Amino acid sequence: MEEQVQIIKKWLGTGSINIFGLPMSGKDTVGVRLAETIGGKFLSSGLIVRALEKSTNQNITGEGKLIPQNLFYDWVLPYFEKPELKQYPLVLSSIGRWSGEEDQVMSVAKLSEHPIRAVVMLQLSEQDAIERWEAAKLLNDRGLRADDANPEIFQTRINEYREKTVPVLKHYQELGLLVPVKASAPRDQVFTNVVEALADFARRTNDFVSEL
């Protein structure tokens, strides 16, 4: 795997890899590990939003809905400009989930010298996502978030992904940036699959950098 990691690092530079998938697909798990492996920084829109909700005493996403676009632009996008991230590649967890936000994400990322180089789509069926959620609920290993305790809210999160985020992924696919990876395997295997897929993508795209 080390050779593949070096290929990714050389190709990526200070660029960004954005990871998407259904709830329970392992976005943050894969993202954190990938960032550590390539010496990058990890940014999760979900973590950013929940922290700001707490600090401002707001409950915007507690019913499973995506954050409104105006708040996404105000709260999440400024993170790309943080000085402490300047010299590092970024691994993003679902930054820009609502159709139309991807253009702004790509623009801000490029201006901050973190251009979006690839978009990983962790492929998991809705049924598999629900089964993972049910298992996690029994094990109580997902914290105390309301959307991880209420089946209706969890289903809303799935619906939001299908209706608002799938079009985002189609756009990235049209731009030649989408890297699909099956996410139904155990965690270590999914991570290995992601590294292999990104290394293959890096070889194919070589020195290509999107001008968007």
C-alpha positions as CSV (number, residue, x, y, z in Angstrom):
1,M,0.0,0.0,0.0
2,E,2.9,2.4,0.6
3,E,3.6,2.7,-3.1
4,Q,0.0,3.7,-3.7
5,V,0.0,6.2,-0.9
6,Q,3.1,7.9,-2.4
7,I,1.4,8.0,-5.7
8,I,-1.6,9.7,-4.1
9,K,0.5,12.2,-2.2
10,K,2.6,13.3,-5.2
11,W,-0.5,13.7,-7.4
12,L,-2.6,15.4,-4.7
13,G,-0.2,18.1,-3.5
14,T,-2.2,20.5,-1.4
15,G,-5.4,19.5,-3.2
16,S,-8.6,18.1,-1.7
17,I,-10.4,14.8,-1.9
18,N,-14.1,15.0,-1.1
19,I,-15.8,11.9,0.3
20,F,-19.5,11.2,0.0
21,G,-21.9,8.4,0.8
22,L,-25.1,7.5,2.6
23,P,-25.3,7.7,6.4
24,M,-23.4,4.8,7.9
25,S,-21.2,4.4,4.8
26,G,-18.1,5.3,6.7
27,K,-17.2,8.7,5.3
28,D,-15.6,10.1,8.5
29,T,-13.9,6.8,9.4
30,V,-12.3,6.6,5.9
31,G,-11.7,10.3,5.8
32,V,-9.8,10.5,9.1
33,R,-7.7,7.5,8.3
34,L,-6.9,8.7,4.8
35,A,-5.9,12.2,6.1
36,E,-3.6,10.6,8.6
37,T,-2.1,8.3,6.0
38,I,-1.3,11.0,3.5
39,G,-0.2,13.6,6.1
40,G,-3.3,15.8,5.4
41,K,-6.0,17.5,7.4
42,F,-9.6,16.2,7.8
43,L,-12.7,18.5,7.5
44,S,-16.2,17.2,8.0
45,S,-19.2,19.4,7.2
46,G,-21.2,17.5,9.7
47,L,-18.7,18.1,12.6
48,I,-18.4,21.7,11.7
49,V,-22.1,22.3,11.6
50,R,-22.8,20.4,14.8
51,A,-20.1,22.4,16.6
52,L,-21.5,25.7,15.4
53,E,-25.1,24.6,16.3
54,K,-23.9,23.9,19.8
55,S,-22.0,27.2,20.1
56,T,-24.9,29.2,18.8
57,N,-27.5,27.2,20.6
58,Q,-29.3,26.3,17.4
59,N,-30.9,23.1,16.2
60,I,-30.8,23.3,12.4
61,T,-30.0,19.8,11.3
62,G,-31.5,17.8,14.3
63,E,-34.5,16.6,12.2
64,G,-32.2,15.1,9.6
65,K,-32.4,17.9,7.1
66,L,-29.3,19.4,5.4
67,I,-28.1,22.8,6.6
68,P,-29.6,25.7,4.5
69,Q,-27.3,26.8,1.7
70,N,-26.8,30.3,3.1
71,L,-25.5,28.9,6.4
72,F,-23.4,26.4,4.5
73,Y,-21.7,29.2,2.7
74,D,-21.2,31.3,5.9
75,W,-20.3,28.5,8.2
76,V,-18.4,25.8,6.2
77,L,-16.7,27.3,3.2
78,P,-14.5,29.7,5.3
79,Y,-12.6,26.7,6.7
80,F,-10.7,26.4,3.4
81,E,-9.0,29.7,4.1
82,K,-7.7,28.8,7.5
83,P,-4.0,29.5,7.7
84,E,-3.2,26.3,9.6
85,L,-4.4,24.3,6.6
86,K,-2.4,26.2,4.0
87,Q,0.4,23.7,3.4
88,Y,-1.6,20.5,3.7
89,P,-3.8,18.4,1.5
90,L,-7.4,18.1,2.7
91,V,-9.7,15.2,3.0
92,L,-13.2,16.4,3.1
93,S,-16.3,14.5,4.4
94,S,-19.3,15.6,2.3
95,I,-18.4,19.2,1.9
96,G,-21.3,20.6,-0.3
97,R,-24.1,18.1,-0.1
98,W,-26.8,20.2,-1.8
99,S,-27.1,20.4,-5.6
100,G,-25.5,23.7,-6.6
101,E,-23.1,23.9,-3.7
102,E,-20.4,21.9,-5.5
103,D,-19.6,24.8,-7.8
104,Q,-19.0,27.1,-4.8
105,V,-16.9,24.4,-3.1
106,M,-14.7,23.9,-6.2
107,S,-14.3,27.6,-6.6
108,V,-13.4,28.3,-2.9
109,A,-11.1,25.2,-2.8
110,K,-9.2,26.3,-5.9
111,L,-8.8,29.9,-4.6
112,S,-7.4,28.6,-1.3
113,E,-4.9,26.3,-3.2
114,H,-6.8,23.2,-2.2
115,P,-8.4,22.3,-5.6
116,I,-10.8,19.4,-5.6
117,R,-8.8,16.6,-7.3
118,A,-11.1,13.7,-6.7
119,V,-14.5,12.9,-5.2
120,V,-14.9,9.4,-3.6
121,M,-18.4,8.0,-3.6
122,L,-18.7,5.2,-1.0
123,Q,-21.3,2.9,-2.5
124,L,-23.7,1.4,0.0
125,S,-27.3,0.4,-0.6
126,E,-30.0,2.1,1.4
127,Q,-30.9,-1.3,2.9
128,D,-27.3,-1.8,4.0
129,A,-27.3,1.7,5.6
130,I,-30.4,0.9,7.6
131,E,-29.1,-2.5,8.7
132,R,-25.8,-0.8,9.8
133,W,-27.8,1.8,11.7
134,E,-29.8,-0.8,13.5
135,A,-26.7,-2.7,14.5
136,A,-25.0,0.5,15.7
137,K,-28.1,1.4,17.7
138,L,-28.0,-1.9,19.5
139,L,-24.3,-1.5,20.2
140,N,-24.8,2.1,21.3
141,D,-21.5,3.1,19.5
142,R,-22.7,6.2,17.7
143,G,-23.0,8.7,20.5
144,L,-26.2,10.5,21.6
145,R,-27.2,12.3,18.4
146,A,-30.9,12.4,17.9
147,D,-30.6,11.3,14.2
148,D,-28.9,8.1,15.4
149,A,-31.7,7.2,17.8
150,N,-34.8,8.1,15.8
151,P,-35.6,5.9,12.7
152,E,-37.7,8.6,11.1
153,I,-34.9,11.1,11.3
154,F,-32.4,8.6,10.0
155,Q,-34.7,7.9,7.1
156,T,-34.9,11.7,6.4
157,R,-31.1,11.7,6.2
158,I,-31.3,9.0,3.6
159,N,-34.0,10.9,1.7
160,E,-31.9,14.1,1.7
161,Y,-29.0,12.2,0.3
162,R,-31.0,10.7,-2.5
163,E,-32.8,13.9,-3.4
164,K,-30.2,16.5,-2.9
165,T,-26.7,14.9,-2.9
166,V,-27.0,12.3,-5.7
167,P,-27.3,15.2,-8.2
168,V,-24.1,16.6,-6.8
169,L,-22.3,13.3,-7.5
170,K,-23.7,13.2,-11.0
171,H,-22.2,16.6,-11.6
172,Y,-18.8,15.5,-10.3
173,Q,-19.1,12.4,-12.5
174,E,-19.7,14.6,-15.6
175,L,-16.5,16.5,-14.7
176,G,-14.5,13.3,-14.5
177,L,-13.8,13.6,-10.8
178,L,-15.9,10.8,-9.4
179,V,-14.2,7.7,-7.9
180,P,-16.8,5.1,-6.9
181,V,-15.7,2.6,-4.2
182,K,-17.9,-0.2,-2.8
183,A,-18.4,0.3,1.0
184,S,-20.2,-2.9,2.0
185,A,-17.0,-4.6,3.1
186,P,-15.4,-4.5,6.5
187,R,-13.7,-1.1,7.4
188,D,-10.1,-2.1,6.7
189,Q,-11.0,-3.5,3.3
190,V,-13.0,-0.4,2.4
191,F,-10.0,1.8,3.3
192,T,-7.7,-0.4,1.2
193,N,-10.2,-0.2,-1.7
194,V,-10.3,3.6,-1.4
195,V,-6.5,3.9,-1.5
196,E,-6.3,1.5,-4.5
197,A,-9.0,3.4,-6.3
198,L,-7.4,6.8,-5.7
199,A,-4.0,5.6,-6.8
200,D,-5.5,4.2,-10.0
201,F,-7.3,7.5,-10.5
202,A,-4.1,9.4,-9.9
203,R,-2.2,7.4,-12.5
204,R,-5.0,7.9,-15.1
205,T,-5.3,11.7,-14.5
206,N,-1.6,12.2,-14.1
207,D,-1.0,16.0,-13.7
208,F,-4.6,17.0,-14.5
209,V,-6.0,19.8,-12.3
210,S,-9.5,21.0,-12.8
211,E,-9.7,24.6,-13.9
212,L,-13.2,25.0,-12.5
